[in-house]
């Protein structure tokens, strides 16, 4: 086992990466090795799919399978080795089907990679014996750390892109260019490129593709549930039976709300589900009672205390404690050995569990937070914002966004928000907002200083807001009084980072620690070419941003 795809990766004695029997995330070495083999299989499948796309005869089922299978390998999504044994076999079956389709069309199958020919073993022991060829560091001695790091950046960004595309797909948003782009990236990786220039170009192309994917997901979410509007979300419980929904998938939340109508069960959101309350069609359900708890890394205590069942719809899952192991359910790409998995949107077991549990005995004094400042809401107040900037009431915008985590150093983002001057506006997205979204920041005129833009994928909304402001001030986005302060954790964040780089956005602060797969040489490229800077202290970084703007 070797894994360094997320921020929580083990770092000791100058080395970074989880290479023990169990990773920091809880993934054991067997599951990690199987995930590597699945990725290897998907490279071969993607290579053949890319050829079909170039012919104009793509296989929709294979493309959808690629999205789902890649999603299962993200950090804190699926830990069930039996799932990966099945997915590896399924990938081989689908790959052979695509080969047959190309042969039938007269396509010469020359120049295929080893991944396109790989025959997985029929049992677990055999698969594990094959795992070395699929390691993310395979070929290190031939190509060096920098090439391995760039391949990893491309792969991990690709995982994030696939996850976002899957969220859009389940809501009916399917675009040929997205499937073709993902297949192309897998095709590139299948041939183990060693050209650093090529890998950088492909990473930026993937970032541009992710912008399209996030736009598609935005269209899927808003088309299904309406444009988010500023909404007060209750954060204290009300008396009654309860179900908690965590993760990111709005479709799952909608289906749970539909299934529980008239049952007397209240539905609460958790983690990255908080922005769901801003969508009018979701907010309209009277039994969407509020938000419970905070960011994903606190779930073990929060889930233990919650008096009802929990449904995990996507990342980020932590090993369930005995206190709630028999009442947490997984959905979609999520899995943990022994947990019940929801099939075909059948929530009967979840509802039964909620009815059998006590729920909240009392209604607590009401507390709330404000969400729903996606692009339409902010741009609807654009003239107010522009006037405030011109009058000097707003001096700077800070976008403090990204994924949260449990590692030391993330209090930086709390300190940054709390120390930002009163004449600055704070935009936030992703679960990193839980570091400060319950704090009081006041208003600048009629505008709240803290604007919750949404989930991590709502970076698309933030980009549209920045672009509109730049147009209003007749300048480039990089000339705006705007600083991006990003906390990264996993592969969706890697995809967003590539998008920001592809758009040419500069002077981005990244932390709390830098990705382990970025070597010093690669970091220098990001610093020199894109202005990416590691975070230092909140006070120093605020001062530097304001000095630059002046």
N, C-alpha and C positions, 0 to 999 in steps of 0.2 A: 504494500500500500504506500502510495505517496499522493498527497493532495495539498495544494496551496491555493485553492480557488477563491477562498473568502478571507475576510479581514481577521477572523478569529483564529486563523491557522497558528499552529505552534511555532514559537520563535525562541530558540535558545542556542547558546554557544555559537552565535553568528550564523546559524542556519535557520531557514524558515521552511515550514512544511510539516504536515502531519504524516509521520512515517511509522507509527506504532500500531498496536493491535486495535486501537480505537481512536478516531479523530476527536478533536475538541468538540465538534458538533454532535458527537454521539454515533457517527457512522462507523461500523466495524470494518475491518480490513477485507472481509469477504465481500461485503456490499460494495465497498470502494472499488475493488478489483472488477467486480461484475459491471459496475457503472462504466469503468474504463473500456471494458470489452464492448459494451453497448455503444459507446461513442465511436469506437473503431468500426463497428458494424454500420453505424449511421453514416460514417464518412463514405463507405462503399455504396450504401443505398443512395446517399445524396449525389454521388458522382454519376450514377446511372440516371437518377431523376433529373439532373442537370442536362444530360443529353436529351432526354425526352422533352424538357422545356425548350431547348434550342430547336428541336424539331417541330414544336408547336403542338405536341401531343402529350401533355403532362398527365400523370396519374394522381387524381385528387386524393384518393384514399391513402396512397403512399406519402404524399405531402403532409396530410393531416397527422398520420402516424409519426412522422419525423418531428413535428412540433411537440406532440404529446410526449414522445420518448425523450427528447432533449429536456423538456420541462421536468421530468422525473429525476434528472441528475443534478438539478440546482441544489444549492446548500439548503438543508433543513426542509426538504420536500418529501422524499421517499427513502425509507430505511429498510424496506422489506426485500430481502434477497430473492425470495421466490418470485416476486414481480419481475426482477431483472433477468432471471433465468428465462422466464416466458417472453420478455421483450426481446432478448437476444435471438431466440428462436424465431420470433415473429419478424424481426428485422431481416434475418437471413431468408425467410420465405418470401417476403416482399421484394427483397433485392433480386432474388432469382426470378420472380415474376416480371420485374422490370427488364431484366436481361432478356427474358423470353420475348417481351414486347419489342425490344430493340432488334433482336434477331429476326423476328417476323417482319419487321419494317425494312429489313435489308441494311441495317446500320452495322458497319464494321466495328467490332468490339476490340479494337486495338488500343494500346496505351493505357489500359485500365490499371489502377493501383492494386497493391497487395490487399488492401481492405476490401476491394470489390470482389476478390476471389476467396476471401477468408472463409473457412468452413469451421463454425463453432462446434466444440465438443458436445456430445449428447447428454452429459451429466455434469453435476457441479464440480466434481474433482477434476474432470477434464478441462472444464472452463477455467478453473483457477490455475491450472498448469499452463494455460495459454496467455495469462494476463500480462506477462512481461512485455509482450509485443505492443500492448495497447497503453502502456504507461504514458502519462503526459510528458515525462522526461526521457522517453525512448529516443535514442540517437544523440544524447547529450554529448558524448565523447567525440562525435563526428562534427557537430555543428556549433557547439558552445552554448553558454547560458543566454546570450542575447537572443538568438534565434528561438530557443525554447521559450523564452519569456514572451516574445512576440506571437508565437503560435498559441501560447496560452491566452494572451490578451484577445486574440481573434476568436478562439474557441469559447472563452468565457463570455465575451460579448455576444457571441452567437447564441449561447444558451439563454441569455436574457432576452434577446430579440425573439427567439422561439416562444418563450413564456408569454410575452406580451401578445404575440401573434395568436397564440392559443386562446388567450382571454378574449380576443376580438372574434376569433373563429366561432367560438361556442355561442356567440350572440349573432352569428350569421354574416359577419364581415369577412369576406374571403376575397383576396386579390392575387391575381396570377403573379404580379411582379414581386410580391412578398415571398411566395413559395419558391419562385425561381431564384431570388436572391439568397435565400437560406440554402437551397440546394447547391448553388454556386460556391458559397463559402465552405460547405462540407467538401465539395469537389477539390477546392484549393487545398484544404487541410489534408485530404486523402493522399496527396502527392508529396507531403512532407517538405514544403518549400523551405529553402535556406537563404533566400534573397531578402535581406532586411528591407530594402526599398519596396519590394513587392508586398511584403507582409504589412508594412505601414500603409501602403495604398489600399490594400484589402481591408484593413481595420477601419480606415476612414470611410471606405465605401459601405462597410457594414453599419457604421454610425449614421450615414445618410439613409440607408435602408431602414434603420430603426426609427428615424423621424417619420417615415411613411407608415411604419407599423404603429407608432404611437398615435398618429393621426387617424389611422383605421380604428384603433381601440377607442379613441375619443369619439369617433363617429358611431361606433357600436354602442358605447355607453349612453351617449346623449340621444341617439336615435331610439334606444330602447326605453330610457328612463327620464328623458328631458334634460334641458340645460341646468346645471347646478345653480342654485340661488342661495344667498346668505341665509343661514338657518341656525337657530339656537338648538343645540343638542343636549338633552338631559344626561348628566353623568352620575346621577345618584339613582338607586333602584326604586321601583315601585312594587307594592305588594302583589304577589301572584306567581304562578308557574312561569318558568323561564327557560329559554334556549339561548346559548351564546354562539355567535357566528364569527369566526376569525379567518384571516387570510386576506385575499384580494378580489375574489371572483364575485362580481355583482349579480351575475346570472344565478349563481347558487343561492345568494341571499334572497333574490326575488322569488325563486322557487320555494324556498322555505317559508317566506311570508305568505305565499299563495296556499301552501299546504297546511298552514296553521290558522288560517282564517276561521273564526267561529269556534276555536277550540278553547279560548280563554288563556292561551299561552302567550306571554310577551316575548318578543325577540330583541336581543341586545347585540350590538356590534362590538368588535374587539380589534385592536391593532389597526391595520391598514383599511379595515372596513368602516372606520369612522366617517370618511368623506361620503359614504353612501347616503347619509342623512340629507345631503344637499340636493340630491336628485328628486325632483317633484313626485315622480311616479312611485318611488320607494318611500319617501316621506309621507305619502298619502295613506299608507297602511297605518291605522290607528294603533295596532299592536307592535309597531316598531318603537319600542319604549325608550331607547336611549343607547348610550355607549357605556360599556363596563370595562374598567381596567385601562391599561396603557399599551406600551410597545410589547413586541413579541417576546423579548428576553425575560419579561416578568411573568410569563404565562404559568409557570409551574405553581407559584403561589396563588395567582389570580384564579386559575382554573380549579385549584383545590378548594378555594373559598366560594366559588360560584355554585348556587344551589340547584343546578340543573345540568342537562347534557350540553356538550360542546361539539360544534361541527368545524373542522379545519378544512378550508377550501383550497388552500395553496400553501406556498411557503409563508410562515416559518414555523415548523414544528420542532419542539424539543421533547426528549424522552419523557413520556407521560409518567407521572407519579402514581403510586398505588391508590392515592386518594380519589383519583378521577379516571383511572385507566379503563374502568368498565362503563364509563359514560362519555367517552370522547370518540367521535366518529370522524373518519376521513372521507374526502370526496375528490373526484377528478384525479390529478396526478399524485396525490398525497398518499402515503402509506407508512405504517409501522407494524411490525410483526404482532399479530394477535388482536389488533384493533379491528372493529367492524367497519367495513367500507361500504359507502352508499352506492348502490347500483341503480341506474335508470331513473334517477331523481325520485326514488322511493324513500320518503322520510318517515315511514310508519314507525320504525324502531326508535327514531329520535323523539317523535311525538309521544310514544308510549313511555319512554324514559322520563320525559318532562312531566307527564301526568303522574308518574309514580313518585316523583321527588317533591320535596316541600316547596320549592321556589322561595321567593323572598317573603318573609313573614310580615314585614312592615314597609311602609313608604318612607324613605329617608327625606330629610329636608332637601329641597331642590337646589342642585348646582348645575351649571351648564357651561359649554364652550361654543364658540361661533365657528362654523365651517361654511363652505360653499362659494369661495371666491375664485372660481375658475374664470377662464378668459372672458366669457360673456358678462359675468358680473363685474369684473374689474374694468373692462373696456366700456361698459355702460356708464361708468363713472370717470371715463378718461378725461373729460374736460375739467372735472374737479381736480383730478390729479395734476393735469398740465398747469392749471391756474395756480395750484399750490406750489409747484416747482418754480414757476416764473416769479411768484411772490416771495420765494425764499422760505416758505413754511416747510417744504420738504427739501432736504439737502442731499439725501442719498437713499438708495434702495439696496437692501441686503437680501439676497435669496439664500436662506439657510435651509438646505434640503438634503434629502437622502435617507439612507437606512440607519437604524439605530442598532446598538449591540451592547453587550455586557462588559466588554473590555475596558480597562482604565483609559482615561483620556477623553471620554465622550462628554464629561461635564464642561468641556470647552464650548460646546454648542449652547449650553444653558448660559454660560458666562457671556458668550458673544451676544446673545439676544438681550440679556439683562443689561449689558453695558453699552449697547448701541444707543447713541444720543436720541433725545426725544424728538428731534426734527428729522428722523429717519424712519422709513417704512420697512417692515419685515415681511417678506414673502416666504412661505414655507410649504413644503410638500414632503411626502414620505413619512415613515413612522418616526423619523428623527424629531418631528414636531412635539412629541410627547415630553421631550426634555424641557419644554418651556410653554406649551400652549395653554396651560392653566394659569399662567402668570398674567398680571394686569399690565397692559402696555398703553392703555388710553387711546385717544384719538388725535388726529390732526384735522381740525375742522370736523366735517361729517364722516371722515374716513378712518376706520380702525387702523391703528399702526400695525397690527398683526393680521395678515391676510392668509388664510389657509387655502392654498390652491388645490390640494387634493392628495391623491396617491402618488407614488413615485413615478408612474407612467404619465401623470399630469404635468410632467416637465414640458410636454407639448403645449399645454396651456400657458405655462410660464414663458416659453419661447415666443408664443404669439403675442403675449402682453408686451414683452420687451421689444419685439419687432414693431408693434403698433406705436409704442412710445417713441422709438427711434424715428419712425416716419413722421410723427407729429412734431418732433424737434428737428427734423431734416438733418439727421446725423446717422452714423452707423451705431449698431448695438454696442460695440466696444467703446463708443464715445459717451454713452449714457453714464450718469452717476449711479452705476450698478455694479455690485460685487457679488460673485457667486461663491458661496461657502458650502462645500459639499461633504457630507459624511457618507462614506461608502461602506458596504458590508459584503454584498454578494453579486451575482452575475447580472441581475437586472440593473444594478447600479453601474456595472462595467459597460453595459449597452448604452446607458444614458451618457456616461462619460465620453464614449466614442462619438455620440451624436453631437455633444457640445464641441468636441474637437473638430468634427467634420464641418460644423457651422462656422468655425473660425473664432469662436468665443475665447477670449484670452483672460489672463489674470484670475484664474480659478484657484481657489484654496481647497486643498484636498486632504482629508485625514479620517480618523485620528492617526492611523499609521498608513503607510503607503502599501499598495499591493505587493505581496511577496514575490510575484513573478516579474515585477519590474526591476531589472538589474540597474546598477548605477548608470550605465551607459544609456539604457532606455529612458531612465528618469531624466537624464540630461537632454535627451531629444525632446521630451515633453516640456521641459523648462524652457529650452531655447526656442523651440518651434512654436509652442502653444502658450507659453507663459504660465503653465501649471506650477503651483507653488505648494509645498507642504505647509500645513498650519503650524503656527508657533504658539503664541498666547493670544487670548481673545483681545486683550487691550492693545497689544502691539499690532495685530492684524487689522483691527478697526482703525487705528491711527494711520496705518500705511494706506488703507483704502481711501480714507478721507483726504489724506495728503495727495494721493495720486489724482483724485477727482478735482482737487483745488488747482 
